[in-house]
Amino acid sequence: MTRNFKHTIYASYIGYIVQAIVNNLAPLLFLTFQRQYDISIEKIGLLITINFGVQLAVDMLSAKYVDKIGYKKAIMAAHLFAAAGLIGLGILPEVLPNAYIGLVAAICLYAVGGGLIEVLISPIVEACPTEDKVGNMSLLHSFYCWGLVGVILLSTLFFKIVGIGHWRILPVLWALVPVFNFFYFSRVPINQLVEKDEAETAGKMMRTKIFWIFIVMMICAGASEQAMSQWASAFAEMGLHVDKTTGDLLGPCMFAVLMGVARTFYGKVSGKIRLTVFMSASAVLCVFSYLLAVFSPIPVLSLAGCALTGLSVGIMWPGTFSLAAERCPKGGTVMFAFFALAGDLGCAGGPGLVGLLSGTGSGGLKSGLLFAVIFPIVLLGSVRALRQMEEGEAKEKVFL
């Protein structure tokens, strides 16, 4: 075993790259699925909901069973499920009688892996003996973004060189990443975040106001991020009428780059900028970015809106995790599982509602994306409520 927690953190970085692969490879192929298998846009949108819906179920089960199974066995199993699902994505639609059922089966497999990764990676890194917990958490989550950039760039390169007609090879190649990380995680030390007898019970957490504020923040963080991330490629091609390569590079790719920049930036300056202030400013920018993408009559500015959304949502998810770990230090695995559950609920509901409203409204994807503005607005209100709680507690301490 590699007795160095740096390697635990490195393996965790790769774990979030795996998460980026399983969440974002299929959306690059949505229109290919639609054309090749004659699948409606509503059913394509349902694939997103299924992915995050399965992750939701895994989050719920994780709260009960992960501590019993152990972090190491669970995170290794996560990577096996991710690899199996990616391989299935390239094979099952062709070998099963119904191609859509094949897509659903593959997505369900890798969604199990994605759900476990989301629950486990953050507490694994939080439990490592490091000093700057907030900065490390933000930097950790930036690797999801860099993984997304890699998925888009390398997949686009594959489509250009090999051809979109051979797309089935691509998910099999991407499956090599979780296979490698399965063996890497088997060689690194992993600490338990909180000992079982010290961890807060789920019932006690649920009776506190601050817990539910964090739950709402996680839902809005997931929805704000994925509503744009999952639909940016299709929005660029269908709504803005740009070619697939240009749309993918200027839409979802720049979204991922700027999301990674935001997380890396805060990881470096976390001691200088108050996290709640940074998150509030990000929520305001998110509202502006969605409105720019939807209402700009110029395609380039709409693509800029897609990209700026990435910058604005970057801190939302890791920032909420960091605030919760600071305010609820005895939450343990159960707390992270509930927050992953809430985040995945947002990840499923946000893009799912965009797809539903896009299929029924006259404005197409623009109508769906306009609805998504509600999520950063609610998150902004939640951060404000959290700050008011902190100010009230500070006044009480002064009075006492």
LUMVOMAR-261310 format. One record per residue (C-alpha): y, x, z; residue in three letters. Coordinates in Angstrom, 1 decimal, padded with zeros to 4 digits. Last residue first. Layout:
N
<banu y="Y" x="X" z="Z" domar="ALA"/>
...
//
This chain:
400
<banu y="036.6" x="-023.4" z="026.7" domar="LEU"/>
<banu y="039.6" x="-024.4" z="024.5" domar="PHE"/>
<banu y="039.1" x="-021.3" z="022.3" domar="VAL"/>
<banu y="035.4" x="-022.1" z="021.8" domar="LYS"/>
<banu y="036.2" x="-025.7" z="021.0" domar="GLU"/>
<banu y="038.8" x="-024.6" z="018.4" domar="LYS"/>
<banu y="036.2" x="-022.4" z="016.7" domar="ALA"/>
<banu y="033.7" x="-025.2" z="016.6" domar="GLU"/>
<banu y="036.3" x="-027.5" z="014.9" domar="GLY"/>
<banu y="037.1" x="-024.8" z="012.4" domar="GLU"/>
<banu y="033.5" x="-024.3" z="011.6" domar="GLU"/>
<banu y="032.9" x="-028.1" z="011.2" domar="MET"/>
<banu y="036.0" x="-028.3" z="008.9" domar="GLN"/>
<banu y="034.7" x="-025.4" z="006.8" domar="ARG"/>
<banu y="031.4" x="-027.3" z="006.4" domar="LEU"/>
<banu y="033.2" x="-030.5" z="005.3" domar="ALA"/>
<banu y="035.2" x="-028.5" z="002.8" domar="ARG"/>
<banu y="032.0" x="-027.0" z="001.4" domar="VAL"/>
<banu y="030.6" x="-030.5" z="001.1" domar="SER"/>
<banu y="033.7" x="-031.8" z="-000.7" domar="GLY"/>
<banu y="033.4" x="-028.9" z="-003.2" domar="LEU"/>
<banu y="029.7" x="-029.6" z="-003.7" domar="LEU"/>
<banu y="030.5" x="-033.3" z="-004.5" domar="VAL"/>
<banu y="033.0" x="-032.2" z="-007.2" domar="ILE"/>
<banu y="030.6" x="-029.6" z="-008.5" domar="PRO"/>
<banu y="028.0" x="-032.4" z="-009.0" domar="PHE"/>
<banu y="030.3" x="-035.1" z="-010.5" domar="ILE"/>
<banu y="031.1" x="-033.0" z="-013.5" domar="VAL"/>
<banu y="027.5" x="-033.6" z="-014.7" domar="ALA"/>
<banu y="028.6" x="-037.0" z="-016.2" domar="PHE"/>
<banu y="030.5" x="-035.2" z="-018.9" domar="LEU"/>
<banu y="027.4" x="-033.3" z="-019.8" domar="LEU"/>
<banu y="025.6" x="-036.6" z="-020.6" domar="GLY"/>
<banu y="028.4" x="-038.0" z="-022.7" domar="SER"/>
<banu y="028.8" x="-034.7" z="-024.6" domar="LYS"/>
<banu y="025.0" x="-034.7" z="-025.3" domar="LEU"/>
<banu y="025.3" x="-037.8" z="-027.5" domar="GLY"/>
<banu y="028.7" x="-039.7" z="-027.4" domar="GLY"/>
<banu y="027.3" x="-043.1" z="-028.1" domar="SER"/>
<banu y="025.2" x="-043.2" z="-024.9" domar="GLY"/>
<banu y="021.5" x="-043.9" z="-024.6" domar="THR"/>
<banu y="019.9" x="-040.6" z="-025.4" domar="GLY"/>
<banu y="022.7" x="-038.5" z="-024.0" domar="SER"/>
<banu y="022.6" x="-040.5" z="-020.8" domar="LEU"/>
<banu y="018.9" x="-039.8" z="-020.3" domar="LEU"/>
<banu y="019.2" x="-036.1" z="-021.3" domar="GLY"/>
<banu y="022.1" x="-035.5" z="-019.0" domar="VAL"/>
<banu y="020.3" x="-037.4" z="-016.2" domar="LEU"/>
<banu y="017.3" x="-035.1" z="-016.6" domar="GLY"/>
<banu y="019.5" x="-032.1" z="-016.7" domar="PRO"/>
<banu y="020.9" x="-032.9" z="-013.3" domar="GLY"/>
<banu y="017.9" x="-034.6" z="-011.7" domar="GLY"/>
<banu y="015.4" x="-031.8" z="-012.1" domar="ALA"/>
<banu y="017.6" x="-028.9" z="-011.1" domar="CYS"/>
<banu y="019.2" x="-031.1" z="-008.4" domar="GLY"/>
<banu y="015.8" x="-031.9" z="-006.9" domar="LEU"/>
<banu y="014.9" x="-028.3" z="-007.4" domar="ASP"/>
<banu y="017.8" x="-027.4" z="-005.1" domar="GLY"/>
<banu y="016.8" x="-029.9" z="-002.5" domar="ALA"/>
<banu y="013.2" x="-028.7" z="-002.5" domar="LEU"/>
<banu y="014.3" x="-025.1" z="-002.4" domar="ALA"/>
<banu y="016.5" x="-026.1" z="000.6" domar="PHE"/>
<banu y="013.5" x="-027.8" z="002.3" domar="PHE"/>
<banu y="011.3" x="-024.8" z="001.7" domar="ALA"/>
<banu y="014.0" x="-022.4" z="003.0" domar="PHE"/>
<banu y="014.2" x="-024.4" z="006.2" domar="MET"/>
<banu y="010.4" x="-024.5" z="006.6" domar="VAL"/>
<banu y="010.1" x="-020.8" z="006.0" domar="THR"/>
<banu y="012.4" x="-019.9" z="008.9" domar="GLY"/>
<banu y="015.1" x="-022.2" z="010.3" domar="GLY"/>
<banu y="015.7" x="-019.9" z="013.3" domar="LYS"/>
<banu y="018.9" x="-018.3" z="011.9" domar="PRO"/>
<banu y="020.6" x="-021.7" z="011.2" domar="CYS"/>
<banu y="024.3" x="-020.8" z="010.7" domar="ARG"/>
<banu y="023.7" x="-017.4" z="009.0" domar="GLU"/>
<banu y="020.6" x="-018.4" z="007.0" domar="ALA"/>
<banu y="022.3" x="-021.6" z="006.0" domar="ALA"/>
<banu y="025.4" x="-019.8" z="004.8" domar="LEU"/>
<banu y="023.3" x="-017.3" z="002.9" domar="SER"/>
<banu y="021.2" x="-019.9" z="001.2" domar="PHE"/>
<banu y="024.3" x="-021.9" z="000.2" domar="THR"/>
<banu y="025.8" x="-018.8" z="-001.3" domar="GLY"/>
<banu y="022.6" x="-018.0" z="-003.2" domar="PRO"/>
<banu y="022.8" x="-021.4" z="-004.9" domar="TRP"/>
<banu y="026.5" x="-021.8" z="-005.5" domar="MET"/>
<banu y="027.5" x="-018.2" z="-006.2" domar="ILE"/>
<banu y="026.8" x="-018.2" z="-009.9" domar="GLY"/>
<banu y="027.9" x="-021.7" z="-010.6" domar="VAL"/>
<banu y="031.4" x="-020.9" z="-011.8" domar="SER"/>
<banu y="030.6" x="-017.8" z="-013.9" domar="LEU"/>
<banu y="027.8" x="-019.8" z="-015.7" domar="GLY"/>
<banu y="030.1" x="-022.7" z="-016.3" domar="THR"/>
<banu y="032.4" x="-020.2" z="-018.0" domar="LEU"/>
<banu y="029.8" x="-019.7" z="-020.7" domar="ALA"/>
<banu y="029.5" x="-023.4" z="-021.5" domar="CYS"/>
<banu y="033.3" x="-023.8" z="-021.5" domar="GLY"/>
<banu y="033.5" x="-020.8" z="-023.9" domar="ALA"/>
<banu y="031.0" x="-022.6" z="-026.2" domar="LEU"/>
<banu y="033.4" x="-025.6" z="-026.2" domar="SER"/>
<banu y="036.3" x="-023.2" z="-026.9" domar="LEU"/>
<banu y="034.4" x="-021.8" z="-029.9" domar="VAL"/>
<banu y="033.5" x="-025.3" z="-031.1" domar="PRO"/>
<banu y="037.2" x="-026.4" z="-031.3" domar="ILE"/>
<banu y="037.8" x="-030.1" z="-030.4" domar="PRO"/>
<banu y="037.5" x="-029.2" z="-026.7" domar="SER"/>
<banu y="036.5" x="-032.3" z="-024.7" domar="PHE"/>
<banu y="032.9" x="-031.6" z="-023.5" domar="VAL"/>
<banu y="032.9" x="-027.8" z="-023.1" domar="ALA"/>
<banu y="036.4" x="-027.7" z="-021.6" domar="LEU"/>
<banu y="035.5" x="-030.6" z="-019.2" domar="LEU"/>
<banu y="032.4" x="-028.7" z="-018.0" domar="TYR"/>
<banu y="034.4" x="-025.5" z="-017.5" domar="SER"/>
<banu y="037.2" x="-027.2" z="-015.5" domar="PHE"/>
<banu y="034.8" x="-028.8" z="-013.1" domar="VAL"/>
<banu y="033.0" x="-025.5" z="-012.7" domar="CYS"/>
<banu y="036.3" x="-023.7" z="-012.0" domar="LEU"/>
<banu y="037.0" x="-026.0" z="-009.1" domar="VAL"/>
<banu y="033.4" x="-025.4" z="-007.8" domar="ALA"/>
<banu y="033.9" x="-021.7" z="-008.0" domar="SER"/>
<banu y="037.1" x="-021.8" z="-006.1" domar="ALA"/>
<banu y="035.3" x="-023.7" z="-003.3" domar="SER"/>
<banu y="032.4" x="-021.2" z="-003.3" domar="MET"/>
<banu y="034.7" x="-018.2" z="-003.0" domar="PHE"/>
<banu y="036.5" x="-019.8" z="-000.1" domar="VAL"/>
<banu y="033.2" x="-020.6" z="001.6" domar="THR"/>
<banu y="032.0" x="-017.0" z="001.2" domar="LEU"/>
<banu y="035.1" x="-015.4" z="002.7" domar="ARG"/>
<banu y="036.0" x="-012.4" z="000.4" domar="ILE"/>
<banu y="036.0" x="-008.8" z="001.7" domar="LYS"/>
<banu y="032.6" x="-008.3" z="003.2" domar="GLY"/>
<banu y="030.8" x="-010.0" z="000.2" domar="SER"/>
<banu y="032.5" x="-007.6" z="-002.2" domar="VAL"/>
<banu y="029.4" x="-006.0" z="-003.9" domar="LYS"/>
<banu y="027.1" x="-008.9" z="-003.8" domar="GLY"/>
<banu y="030.0" x="-011.1" z="-004.8" domar="TYR"/>
<banu y="030.3" x="-009.2" z="-008.0" domar="PHE"/>
<banu y="026.6" x="-009.2" z="-008.7" domar="THR"/>
<banu y="026.4" x="-013.0" z="-008.2" domar="ARG"/>
<banu y="029.5" x="-013.7" z="-010.4" domar="ALA"/>
<banu y="028.4" x="-011.2" z="-013.1" domar="VAL"/>
<banu y="024.9" x="-012.7" z="-013.2" domar="GLY"/>
<banu y="026.4" x="-016.2" z="-013.8" domar="MET"/>
<banu y="028.6" x="-014.6" z="-016.5" domar="LEU"/>
<banu y="025.6" x="-013.1" z="-018.3" domar="VAL"/>
<banu y="023.6" x="-016.3" z="-017.9" domar="ALA"/>
<banu y="026.3" x="-018.5" z="-019.4" domar="PHE"/>
<banu y="026.9" x="-015.9" z="-022.1" domar="MET"/>
<banu y="023.2" x="-016.2" z="-023.1" domar="CYS"/>
<banu y="023.2" x="-020.0" z="-022.8" domar="PRO"/>
<banu y="026.1" x="-020.6" z="-025.2" domar="GLY"/>
<banu y="027.4" x="-017.6" z="-027.2" domar="LEU"/>
<banu y="024.0" x="-016.0" z="-027.9" domar="LEU"/>
<banu y="022.0" x="-019.3" z="-028.1" domar="ASP"/>
<banu y="024.5" x="-021.0" z="-030.3" domar="GLY"/>
<banu y="024.9" x="-018.0" z="-032.6" domar="THR"/>
<banu y="021.2" x="-017.7" z="-033.1" domar="THR"/>
<banu y="020.6" x="-021.4" z="-033.5" domar="LYS"/>
<banu y="023.3" x="-022.1" z="-036.1" domar="ASP"/>
<banu y="026.5" x="-023.9" z="-035.0" domar="VAL"/>
<banu y="026.8" x="-027.7" z="-035.3" domar="HIS"/>
<banu y="028.8" x="-028.2" z="-032.0" domar="LEU"/>
<banu y="026.7" x="-031.2" z="-030.7" domar="GLY"/>
<banu y="023.3" x="-030.4" z="-032.2" domar="MET"/>
<banu y="023.1" x="-026.6" z="-032.2" domar="GLU"/>
<banu y="025.5" x="-025.8" z="-029.4" domar="ALA"/>
<banu y="024.3" x="-028.7" z="-027.3" domar="PHE"/>
<banu y="020.6" x="-027.8" z="-027.9" domar="ALA"/>
<banu y="021.1" x="-024.3" z="-026.6" domar="SER"/>
<banu y="023.4" x="-025.4" z="-023.7" domar="ALA"/>
<banu y="021.0" x="-028.1" z="-022.5" domar="TRP"/>
<banu y="018.9" x="-026.4" z="-019.8" domar="GLN"/>
<banu y="021.7" x="-024.1" z="-018.6" domar="SER"/>
<banu y="024.4" x="-026.9" z="-018.5" domar="MET"/>
<banu y="022.6" x="-029.4" z="-016.4" domar="ALA"/>
<banu y="020.7" x="-026.5" z="-014.8" domar="GLN"/>
<banu y="023.6" x="-024.9" z="-012.9" domar="GLU"/>
<banu y="025.6" x="-028.0" z="-011.7" domar="SER"/>
<banu y="022.3" x="-029.8" z="-010.8" domar="ALA"/>
<banu y="020.9" x="-026.9" z="-008.8" domar="GLY"/>
<banu y="024.1" x="-026.3" z="-006.9" domar="ALA"/>
<banu y="024.7" x="-030.0" z="-006.3" domar="CYS"/>
<banu y="021.2" x="-030.5" z="-004.8" domar="ILE"/>
<banu y="021.7" x="-027.3" z="-002.7" domar="MET"/>
<banu y="025.1" x="-028.5" z="-001.4" domar="MET"/>
<banu y="023.7" x="-031.9" z="-000.4" domar="VAL"/>
<banu y="020.9" x="-030.2" z="001.5" domar="ILE"/>
<banu y="023.4" x="-027.8" z="003.2" domar="PHE"/>
<banu y="025.4" x="-030.8" z="004.4" domar="ILE"/>
<banu y="022.2" x="-032.4" z="005.6" domar="TRP"/>
<banu y="021.3" x="-029.4" z="007.8" domar="PHE"/>
<banu y="024.9" x="-029.3" z="009.1" domar="ILE"/>
<banu y="024.6" x="-032.8" z="010.5" domar="LYS"/>
<banu y="021.6" x="-032.0" z="012.7" domar="THR"/>
<banu y="018.7" x="-034.4" z="013.3" domar="ARG"/>
<banu y="016.8" x="-033.0" z="010.3" domar="MET"/>
<banu y="016.7" x="-029.5" z="011.9" domar="MET"/>
<banu y="015.0" x="-030.9" z="015.0" domar="LYS"/>
<banu y="012.3" x="-032.8" z="012.9" domar="GLY"/>
<banu y="011.6" x="-029.7" z="010.8" domar="ALA"/>
<banu y="010.9" x="-027.6" z="013.8" domar="THR"/>
<banu y="012.9" x="-024.4" z="014.5" domar="GLU"/>
<banu y="010.9" x="-021.2" z="014.3" domar="ALA"/>
<banu y="010.3" x="-019.2" z="017.4" domar="GLU"/>
<banu y="006.6" x="-019.9" z="018.0" domar="ASP"/>
<banu y="005.8" x="-019.3" z="014.3" domar="LYS"/>
<banu y="007.6" x="-016.0" z="014.1" domar="GLU"/>
<banu y="010.6" x="-016.0" z="011.9" domar="VAL"/>
<banu y="011.0" x="-014.2" z="008.5" domar="LEU"/>
<banu y="007.5" x="-012.9" z="008.3" domar="GLN"/>
<banu y="007.5" x="-009.3" z="006.9" domar="ASN"/>
<banu y="006.0" x="-008.2" z="003.5" domar="ILE"/>
<banu y="004.8" x="-004.7" z="002.7" domar="PRO"/>
<banu y="004.2" x="-003.8" z="-000.9" domar="VAL"/>
<banu y="001.1" x="-003.1" z="-003.0" domar="ARG"/>
<banu y="-000.2" x="-006.6" z="-003.8" domar="SER"/>
<banu y="003.3" x="-007.6" z="-004.9" domar="PHE"/>
<banu y="003.1" x="-005.0" z="-007.7" domar="TYR"/>
<banu y="-000.3" x="-006.4" z="-008.9" domar="PHE"/>
<banu y="001.0" x="-009.9" z="-009.3" domar="PHE"/>
<banu y="004.3" x="-008.4" z="-010.7" domar="ASN"/>
<banu y="002.4" x="-007.1" z="-013.7" domar="PHE"/>
<banu y="000.8" x="-010.4" z="-014.4" domar="VAL"/>
<banu y="004.1" x="-012.2" z="-013.9" domar="PRO"/>
<banu y="005.7" x="-010.0" z="-016.6" domar="VAL"/>
<banu y="002.8" x="-010.1" z="-019.1" domar="LEU"/>
<banu y="003.2" x="-013.8" z="-019.4" domar="ALA"/>
<banu y="006.2" x="-013.2" z="-021.6" domar="TRP"/>
<banu y="003.9" x="-012.0" z="-024.4" domar="LEU"/>
<banu y="001.9" x="-015.2" z="-024.2" domar="VAL"/>
<banu y="005.1" x="-017.2" z="-024.2" domar="PRO"/>
<banu y="006.1" x="-015.4" z="-027.5" domar="LEU"/>
<banu y="002.9" x="-015.7" z="-029.5" domar="ILE"/>
<banu y="003.4" x="-019.5" z="-029.9" domar="ARG"/>
<banu y="006.8" x="-019.0" z="-031.5" domar="TRP"/>
<banu y="005.2" x="-017.8" z="-034.8" domar="HIS"/>
<banu y="007.1" x="-020.3" z="-037.0" domar="GLY"/>
<banu y="010.4" x="-019.1" z="-035.3" domar="ILE"/>
<banu y="010.0" x="-015.8" z="-037.2" domar="GLY"/>
<banu y="008.7" x="-012.4" z="-036.4" domar="VAL"/>
<banu y="011.9" x="-010.4" z="-036.6" domar="ILE"/>
<banu y="014.6" x="-013.1" z="-036.1" domar="LYS"/>
<banu y="012.6" x="-015.3" z="-033.7" domar="PHE"/>
<banu y="011.5" x="-012.2" z="-031.7" domar="PHE"/>
<banu y="015.1" x="-011.0" z="-031.4" domar="LEU"/>
<banu y="016.1" x="-014.4" z="-030.2" domar="THR"/>
<banu y="013.3" x="-014.3" z="-027.6" domar="SER"/>
<banu y="014.5" x="-010.8" z="-026.5" domar="LEU"/>
<banu y="018.1" x="-011.9" z="-026.1" domar="LEU"/>
<banu y="017.4" x="-015.3" z="-024.5" domar="ILE"/>
<banu y="014.7" x="-014.2" z="-022.1" domar="VAL"/>
<banu y="016.6" x="-011.0" z="-021.2" domar="GLY"/>
<banu y="019.7" x="-013.0" z="-020.4" domar="VAL"/>
<banu y="017.6" x="-015.4" z="-018.3" domar="LEU"/>
<banu y="016.1" x="-012.4" z="-016.4" domar="GLY"/>
<banu y="019.6" x="-011.0" z="-015.9" domar="TRP"/>
<banu y="020.5" x="-014.4" z="-014.4" domar="CYS"/>
<banu y="017.5" x="-014.6" z="-012.1" domar="TYR"/>
<banu y="018.3" x="-011.1" z="-011.2" domar="PHE"/>
<banu y="021.6" x="-012.2" z="-009.9" domar="SER"/>
<banu y="019.7" x="-014.1" z="-007.2" domar="HIS"/>
<banu y="018.8" x="-010.8" z="-005.5" domar="LEU"/>
<banu y="022.4" x="-009.5" z="-005.7" domar="LEU"/>
<banu y="023.7" x="-012.7" z="-003.9" domar="SER"/>
<banu y="021.0" x="-012.4" z="-001.2" domar="MET"/>
<banu y="021.7" x="-008.7" z="-000.8" domar="ASN"/>
<banu y="025.4" x="-009.3" z="-000.3" domar="GLY"/>
<banu y="024.8" x="-012.0" z="002.3" domar="VAL"/>
<banu y="022.2" x="-009.9" z="004.2" domar="LYS"/>
<banu y="024.2" x="-006.7" z="004.3" domar="ASP"/>
<banu y="022.1" x="-004.7" z="006.8" domar="GLU"/>
<banu y="018.5" x="-004.5" z="005.6" domar="THR"/>
<banu y="015.1" x="-004.7" z="007.4" domar="PRO"/>
<banu y="013.4" x="-007.1" z="004.9" domar="CYS"/>
<banu y="013.0" x="-010.7" z="006.3" domar="ALA"/>
<banu y="015.8" x="-012.0" z="004.1" domar="GLU"/>
<banu y="014.1" x="-010.5" z="001.1" domar="VAL"/>
<banu y="010.8" x="-012.4" z="001.8" domar="ILE"/>
<banu y="012.8" x="-015.5" z="002.9" domar="PRO"/>
<banu y="014.6" x="-015.5" z="-000.6" domar="SER"/>
<banu y="011.4" x="-014.9" z="-002.6" domar="ILE"/>
<banu y="009.2" x="-017.5" z="-001.0" domar="LEU"/>
<banu y="010.4" x="-021.0" z="-001.7" domar="VAL"/>
<banu y="011.7" x="-020.3" z="-005.2" domar="GLU"/>
<banu y="008.6" x="-018.3" z="-006.1" domar="ILE"/>
<banu y="006.3" x="-021.1" z="-004.9" domar="LEU"/>
<banu y="008.1" x="-023.6" z="-007.0" domar="GLY"/>
<banu y="008.0" x="-021.4" z="-010.1" domar="GLY"/>
<banu y="004.3" x="-020.7" z="-009.8" domar="GLY"/>
<banu y="003.6" x="-024.5" z="-009.5" domar="VAL"/>
<banu y="006.0" x="-025.0" z="-012.4" domar="ALA"/>
<banu y="003.9" x="-022.6" z="-014.5" domar="TYR"/>
<banu y="000.9" x="-024.9" z="-014.4" domar="LEU"/>
<banu y="002.9" x="-028.1" z="-014.8" domar="CYS"/>
<banu y="004.7" x="-026.7" z="-017.8" domar="ILE"/>
<banu y="001.4" x="-025.9" z="-019.5" domar="ALA"/>
<banu y="000.0" x="-029.3" z="-018.9" domar="ALA"/>
<banu y="003.2" x="-031.0" z="-020.1" domar="VAL"/>
<banu y="003.2" x="-029.0" z="-023.3" domar="LEU"/>
<banu y="-000.4" x="-029.8" z="-024.0" domar="GLY"/>
<banu y="000.2" x="-033.5" z="-023.3" domar="ILE"/>
<banu y="003.0" x="-033.3" z="-025.9" domar="TYR"/>
<banu y="000.6" x="-031.8" z="-028.4" domar="ALA"/>
<banu y="-001.9" x="-034.6" z="-028.1" domar="ASN"/>
<banu y="-005.5" x="-033.7" z="-029.2" domar="PRO"/>
<banu y="-005.4" x="-030.5" z="-027.2" domar="LEU"/>
<banu y="-005.9" x="-027.1" z="-028.9" domar="VAL"/>
<banu y="-002.5" x="-026.7" z="-030.5" domar="GLU"/>
<banu y="-000.3" x="-027.9" z="-027.7" domar="PRO"/>
<banu y="-002.5" x="-025.9" z="-025.2" domar="LEU"/>
<banu y="-002.1" x="-022.4" z="-026.7" domar="ILE"/>
<banu y="001.4" x="-021.0" z="-026.5" domar="GLY"/>
<banu y="002.5" x="-023.0" z="-023.5" domar="LEU"/>
<banu y="-000.9" x="-022.3" z="-021.9" domar="GLY"/>
<banu y="-000.2" x="-018.6" z="-021.8" domar="ILE"/>
<banu y="003.1" x="-019.4" z="-020.0" domar="LEU"/>
<banu y="001.3" x="-021.7" z="-017.6" domar="GLY"/>
<banu y="-001.4" x="-019.2" z="-016.7" domar="ALA"/>
<banu y="001.1" x="-016.4" z="-016.1" domar="ALA"/>
<banu y="003.2" x="-018.6" z="-013.8" domar="ALA"/>
<banu y="000.1" x="-019.8" z="-011.9" domar="PHE"/>
<banu y="-001.0" x="-016.2" z="-011.4" domar="LEU"/>
<banu y="002.5" x="-015.2" z="-010.3" domar="HIS"/>
<banu y="002.6" x="-018.0" z="-007.6" domar="ALA"/>
<banu y="-000.8" x="-016.9" z="-006.4" domar="ALA"/>
<banu y="000.6" x="-013.5" z="-005.6" domar="MET"/>
<banu y="003.5" x="-015.1" z="-003.7" domar="ILE"/>
<banu y="001.2" x="-017.3" z="-001.7" domar="ALA"/>
<banu y="-001.3" x="-014.5" z="-000.7" domar="LYS"/>
<banu y="001.6" x="-012.2" z="000.4" domar="LYS"/>
<banu y="003.6" x="-014.9" z="002.3" domar="TYR"/>
<banu y="000.7" x="-016.1" z="004.4" domar="GLY"/>
<banu y="-001.6" x="-019.1" z="003.9" domar="ILE"/>
<banu y="-000.7" x="-020.7" z="007.3" domar="LYS"/>
<banu y="003.0" x="-020.0" z="006.9" domar="ASP"/>
<banu y="002.9" x="-021.3" z="003.4" domar="VAL"/>
<banu y="001.2" x="-024.6" z="004.3" domar="TYR"/>
<banu y="003.6" x="-027.2" z="005.7" domar="LYS"/>
<banu y="007.0" x="-026.3" z="004.1" domar="ALA"/>
<banu y="005.1" x="-025.2" z="001.0" domar="SER"/>
<banu y="003.7" x="-028.7" z="000.4" domar="LEU"/>
<banu y="007.3" x="-030.1" z="-000.1" domar="MET"/>
<banu y="008.4" x="-027.1" z="-002.2" domar="ASP"/>
<banu y="005.2" x="-027.6" z="-004.4" domar="VAL"/>
<banu y="006.1" x="-031.2" z="-005.0" domar="ALA"/>
<banu y="009.7" x="-030.3" z="-005.9" domar="LEU"/>
<banu y="008.4" x="-027.6" z="-008.3" domar="GLN"/>
<banu y="006.3" x="-030.3" z="-009.9" domar="VAL"/>
<banu y="009.5" x="-032.3" z="-010.4" domar="GLY"/>
<banu y="011.3" x="-029.3" z="-011.6" domar="PHE"/>
<banu y="009.0" x="-028.9" z="-014.6" domar="ASN"/>
<banu y="008.5" x="-032.6" z="-015.1" domar="ILE"/>
<banu y="012.2" x="-033.3" z="-015.1" domar="THR"/>
<banu y="012.7" x="-030.6" z="-017.8" domar="ILE"/>
<banu y="009.9" x="-032.0" z="-019.8" domar="LEU"/>
<banu y="011.5" x="-035.5" z="-019.5" domar="LEU"/>
<banu y="014.4" x="-034.2" z="-021.5" domar="GLY"/>
<banu y="012.1" x="-033.5" z="-024.4" domar="ILE"/>
<banu y="010.8" x="-037.1" z="-024.0" domar="LYS"/>
<banu y="014.3" x="-038.4" z="-024.3" domar="GLU"/>
<banu y="015.1" x="-036.2" z="-027.3" domar="ILE"/>
<banu y="012.1" x="-037.7" z="-029.1" domar="SER"/>
<banu y="009.0" x="-035.6" z="-030.0" domar="ILE"/>
<banu y="007.9" x="-035.2" z="-033.6" domar="ASP"/>
<banu y="005.6" x="-032.3" z="-032.9" domar="TYR"/>
<banu y="007.2" x="-029.7" z="-035.1" domar="GLN"/>
<banu y="010.7" x="-031.1" z="-035.2" domar="ARG"/>
<banu y="011.1" x="-032.0" z="-031.5" domar="GLN"/>
<banu y="009.1" x="-029.0" z="-030.3" domar="PHE"/>
<banu y="011.3" x="-026.7" z="-032.4" domar="THR"/>
<banu y="014.4" x="-028.5" z="-031.0" domar="LEU"/>
<banu y="013.2" x="-027.8" z="-027.5" domar="PHE"/>
<banu y="012.2" x="-024.2" z="-028.1" domar="LEU"/>
<banu y="015.0" x="-022.4" z="-026.3" domar="LEU"/>
<banu y="014.5" x="-025.0" z="-023.5" domar="PRO"/>
<banu y="010.9" x="-023.7" z="-023.2" domar="ALA"/>
<banu y="011.9" x="-020.2" z="-022.2" domar="LEU"/>
<banu y="014.4" x="-021.2" z="-019.5" domar="ASN"/>
<banu y="012.6" x="-022.2" z="-016.3" domar="ASN"/>
<banu y="009.4" x="-020.2" z="-016.6" domar="VAL"/>
<banu y="011.2" x="-017.1" z="-017.7" domar="ILE"/>
<banu y="014.0" x="-017.3" z="-015.2" domar="ALA"/>
<banu y="011.5" x="-017.7" z="-012.4" domar="GLN"/>
<banu y="009.6" x="-014.6" z="-013.7" domar="VAL"/>
<banu y="013.0" x="-012.7" z="-013.5" domar="ILE"/>
<banu y="013.3" x="-014.0" z="-010.0" domar="TYR"/>
<banu y="009.9" x="-012.4" z="-009.1" domar="GLY"/>
<banu y="011.1" x="-009.2" z="-010.8" domar="ILE"/>
<banu y="013.9" x="-008.9" z="-008.2" domar="TYR"/>
<banu y="011.4" x="-009.8" z="-005.5" domar="SER"/>
<banu y="009.2" x="-006.9" z="-006.6" domar="ALA"/>
<banu y="012.2" x="-004.6" z="-006.3" domar="TYR"/>
<banu y="013.0" x="-006.0" z="-002.8" domar="ILE"/>
<banu y="009.4" x="-005.3" z="-001.7" domar="THR"/>
<banu y="009.7" x="-001.8" z="-003.4" domar="HIS"/>
<banu y="012.7" x="-001.1" z="-001.3" domar="LYS"/>
<banu y="010.7" x="-002.2" z="001.7" domar="PHE"/>
<banu y="008.6" x="001.0" z="001.5" domar="ASN"/>
<banu y="005.1" x="001.3" z="002.7" domar="ARG"/>
<banu y="003.5" x="001.2" z="-000.8" domar="THR"/>
<banu y="000.0" x="000.0" z="000.0" domar="MET"/>
//
